[in-house]
Amino acid sequence: MKTKLMPTKLSVNINKVATLRNSRGGNNPDVLQVAIDCQKFGADGITVHPRPDERHIRYSDVRAINPMITTEFNIEGNPLEDKFVDLVLEVKPAQVTLVPDSPGQLTSNHGWDTVNKQEYLRSIISKFKEAGIRVSIFVDPVEEMVVAAASTGTDRVELYTEAYAKAYHESPDGAIAAYRKAAILANENGLGLNAGHDLDLHNLAYFAQNVPGLLEVSIGHALIADALYYGLENTIQLYKRQLHIASNK
């Protein structure tokens, strides 16, 4: 008998839309309208990652989007920046995802060292949770880091999935092994589980099928790239279809 599970939620990261807008100035494409449309087209959440130089999502975008959507709003960023912390506490999104990016970093490329940054993470996580914001922290699929994350006070961890995506085409079983172990540990330690980075239409269903307790994926680059060919509404539905396939094992 097949086991039907609740499909993993899809949060659409719209940073790349803002990158396109910023390349020419003006307001085309309209980032706010895209956020509204993604929600209308079936996205379970909207993710933004404002960086200090505002090279894609601007802080003003975050403030504009927040009151205009009813779906889950997820703000990613490095809490070492006071400006970021103040923004999150002002907007009070459903979730804040903490990533250890350096200021000029092109894209996220590693998780937190939850062992050596334990004290710092406890302090900053408690600040967000006191404001009623769910907290997720970016981690690599390393057992020690997942276990240590559980004592920081975070609600969830987001597994950084670039390594999975790179290895998937050569060996899906090999690519997923560390993530499955990390997920089991997260579940055993009372952590909710998110994932993101380089997930796409080719590797998403397999990942969601084989990572127990996966609550949410955040996908931006691949989804926006696919939308150039398939259209935004259709692309969001294609990604959600992959998650529905995974829930019907």
For each residue, the residues with C-beta under 8 A, 3 or more apart:
1:
2: 248 249
3: 249
4: 247 248
5: 247 248 249
6: 247
7: 240 243 244 246 247
8: 208 214 215 216 217 243 246 247
9: 44 45 72 215 216 217 243
10: 42 43 44 45 216 217 219 236 239 240 243
11: 43 44 45 46 47 72 74 216 217 218 219
12: 38 43 45 46 47 218 219 220 223 236
13: 16 47 48 49 76 196 218 219 220 221 223
14: 17 18 31 34 35 38 46 47 48 57 220 224
15: 18 19 48 49 56 57 220
16: 13 19 20 56 220 221 224 225
17: 14 20 21 29 31 34 224
18: 14 15 21 22 31 56 57 58 61
19: 15 16 22 23 55 56
20: 16 17 23 24 29
21: 17 18 24 26 27 28 29 30 31
22: 18 19 25 55 56
23: 19 20
24: 20 21 28
25: 22
26: 21
27: 21 30 31
28: 21 24
29: 17 20 21 33 34
30: 21 27 33 34
31: 14 17 18 21 27 34 35 57 61 65
32: 35 36 61 64 65 68
33: 29 30 36 37
34: 14 17 29 30 31 37 38 232
35: 14 31 32 38 39 46 65 68 69
36: 32 33 39 40 68 69
37: 33 34 40 41 232 233
38: 12 14 34 35 41 43 46 232 236
39: 35 36 43 46 69 70 71
40: 36 37
41: 37 38 232 233 236 237
42: 10 233 236 237 240
43: 10 11 12 38 39 46 71 236
44: 9 10 11 71 72 216
45: 9 10 11 12 71 72 73 74 94 95 216 218
46: 11 12 14 35 38 39 43 65 69 71 72 73 74
47: 11 12 13 14 74 75 76 97 218 220
48: 13 14 15 57 61 62 65 73 74 75 76
49: 13 15 56 57 75 76 77 99 108
50: 54 57 58 59 61 62 75 77 84 87
51: 54 55 56 57 77 101 103 105
52: 81 83 84 103
53: 103 104
54: 50 51 57 58 59
55: 19 22 51
56: 15 16 18 19 22 49 51
57: 14 15 18 31 48 49 50 51 54 61 62
58: 18 50 54 61 62
59: 50 54 62 63 83 87
60: 63 64
61: 18 31 32 48 50 57 58 64 65
62: 48 50 57 58 59 65 66 75 87 91
63: 59 60 66 87 90 91
64: 32 60 61 67 68
65: 31 32 35 46 48 61 62 68 69 73
66: 62 63 69 73 91 93
67: 64
68: 32 35 36 64 65
69: 35 36 39 46 65 66 73
70: 39
71: 39 43 44 45 46
72: 9 11 44 45 46 93 94 95
73: 45 46 48 65 66 69 91 93 94 95
74: 11 45 46 47 48 93 94 95 96 97 136 218
75: 47 48 49 50 62 87 88 91 93 95 96 97
76: 13 47 48 49 96 97 98 99 108 218
77: 49 50 51 81 84 88 96 97 98 99 101
78: 81 84 98 99 100 101 102 103
79: 84 85 88 98 124
80: 84
81: 52 77 78 84 85 103
82: 85 86
83: 52 59 86 87
84: 50 52 77 78 79 80 81 87 88
85: 79 81 82 88 89 124 127
86: 82 83 89 90
87: 50 59 62 63 75 83 84 90 91
88: 75 77 79 84 85 91 92 93 96 128 133
89: 85 86 92 127 128 131 133
90: 63 86 87
91: 62 63 66 73 75 87 88
92: 88 89 131 132 133
93: 66 72 73 74 75 88 96 133
94: 45 72 73 74 133 134
95: 45 72 73 74 75 133 134 135 136 156
96: 74 75 76 77 88 93 128 133 134 135 136
97: 47 74 75 76 77 135 136 137 138 158 194 218
98: 76 77 78 79 112 121 124 125 135 136 137 138 154
99: 49 76 77 78 108 112 137 138
100: 78 110 111 112 113 117 138
101: 51 77 78 105 108
102: 78 105
103: 51 52 53 78 81
104: 53
105: 51 101 102 108 109
106:
107: 197
108: 49 76 99 101 105 138 160 197
109: 105 160 162
110: 100 138 140 160
111: 100 114 137 138 139 140 142 145 159 160
112: 98 99 100 117 121 137 138 139 145 149
113: 100 116 117 145
114: 111 117 118 121 137 139 145 146 148 149 152
115: 118 144 145 148
116: 113
117: 100 112 113 114 120 121
118: 114 115 121 122 148 151 152
119: 122 123
120: 117 123 124
121: 98 112 114 117 118 124 125 137 149 152 153 154
122: 118 119 125 126 151 152 153
123: 119 120 126 127
124: 79 85 98 120 121 127 128
125: 98 121 122 128 129 135 137 152 153 154
126: 122 123 129 130 153
127: 85 89 123 124 130 131
128: 88 89 96 124 125 131 133 135
129: 125 126 132 133 134 135 153 155
130: 126 127
131: 89 92 127 128
132: 92 129
133: 88 89 92 93 94 95 96 128 129
134: 94 95 96 129 155 156
135: 95 96 97 98 125 128 129 153 154 155 156
136: 74 95 96 97 98 154 155 156 157 158 192 194
137: 97 98 99 111 112 114 121 125 149 152 154 156 157 158
138: 97 98 99 100 108 110 111 112 157 158 160
139: 111 112 114 142 145 146 149 157 158 159 160 182
140: 110 111 145 159 160 163
141: 146 159 160 163 164 178 179 181 182
142: 111 139 145 146 178 182
143: 146 147 181 182 185
144: 115 147 148
145: 111 112 113 114 115 139 140 142 148 149
146: 114 139 141 142 143 149 150 157 182 185 186 189 191
147: 143 144 150 185 189
148: 114 115 118 144 145 151 152
149: 112 114 121 137 139 145 146 152 154 157 186 189 191
150: 146 147 154 186 189 190 191
151: 118 122 148
152: 114 118 121 122 125 137 148 149
153: 121 122 125 126 129 135
154: 98 121 125 135 136 137 149 150 157 191
155: 129 134 135 136 191 192
156: 95 134 135 136 137 191 192 193 194 215
157: 136 137 138 139 146 149 154 186 191 192 193 194
158: 97 136 137 138 139 194 195 196 218
159: 111 139 140 141 179 182 183 193 194 195 196 211
160: 108 109 110 111 138 139 140 141 163 196 197
161: 164 165 179 195 196 197 198 199 207
162: 109 165 166 197 198
163: 140 141 160 166 167 175 178
164: 141 161 167 168 175 176 179 198 203 207
165: 161 162 168 175 197 198 199 200 203
166: 162 163 175 198
167: 163 164 170 171 174 175
168: 164 165 171 172 175 176 202 203 206
169: 202
170: 167 174 175
171: 167 168 174 175
172: 168 175 176 203 206
173: 176 177
174: 167 170 171 177
175: 163 164 165 166 167 168 170 171 172 179
176: 164 168 172 173 179 180 206 207 210 211
177: 173 174 180 181
178: 141 142 163 181 182
179: 141 159 161 164 175 176 182 183 195 207 210 211
180: 176 177 183 184 210 211 212
181: 141 143 177 178 184 185
182: 139 141 142 143 146 159 178 179 185 186
183: 159 179 180 186 187 193 211 212 213 214
184: 180 181 187 188 212
185: 143 146 147 181 182 188 189
186: 146 149 150 157 182 183 189 191 192 193 213
187: 183 184 190 191 193 212 213
188: 184 185
189: 146 147 149 150 185 186
190: 150 187
191: 146 149 150 154 155 156 157 186 187
192: 136 155 156 157 186 213 215
193: 156 157 159 183 186 187 211 213 214 215
194: 97 136 156 157 158 159 214 215 216 217 218
195: 158 159 161 179 199 207 211 214 216 217 218
196: 13 158 159 160 161 199 217 218 219
197: 107 108 160 161 162 165
198: 161 162 164 165 166 221 222
199: 161 165 195 196 203 204 207 217 219 222
200: 165 203 204 219 222 223 226
201: 204 222 226 238 239 242
202: 168 169
203: 164 165 168 172 199 200 206 207
204: 199 200 201 207 208 217 219 239 242 243 246
205: 208 209 242 243 245 246
206: 168 172 176 203 209 210 246
207: 161 164 176 179 195 199 203 204 210 211 214 217 246
208: 8 204 205 211 214 217 242 243 246 247
209: 205 206 245 246 249
210: 176 179 180 206 207
211: 159 176 179 180 183 193 195 207 208 214
212: 180 183 184 187
213: 183 186 187 192 193
214: 8 183 193 194 195 207 208 211 217
215: 8 9 156 192 193 194
216: 8 9 10 11 44 45 194 195
217: 8 9 10 11 194 195 196 199 204 207 208 214 243
218: 11 12 13 45 47 74 76 97 158 194 195 196
219: 10 11 12 13 196 199 200 204 222 223 239
220: 12 13 14 15 16 47 223 224
221: 13 16 198 224 225
222: 198 199 200 201 219 225 226
223: 12 13 200 219 220 226 227 235 236 239
224: 14 16 17 220 221 227 228
225: 16 221 222 228
226: 200 201 222 223 229 230 235 238
227: 223 224 230 231 232 235
228: 224 225
229: 226
230: 226 227 234 235 238
231: 227 234 235
232: 34 37 38 41 227 235 236
233: 37 41 42 236 237
234: 230 231 237 238
235: 223 226 227 230 231 232 238 239
236: 10 12 38 41 42 43 223 232 233 239 240
237: 41 42 233 234 240 241
238: 201 226 230 234 235 241 242
239: 10 201 204 219 223 235 236 242 243
240: 7 10 42 236 237 243 244
241: 237 238 244 245
242: 201 204 205 208 238 239 245 246
243: 7 8 9 10 204 205 208 217 239 240 246 247
244: 7 240 241 247 248
245: 205 209 241 242 248
246: 7 8 204 205 206 207 208 209 242 243 249
247: 4 5 6 7 8 208 243 244
248: 2 4 5 244 245
249: 2 3 5 209 246
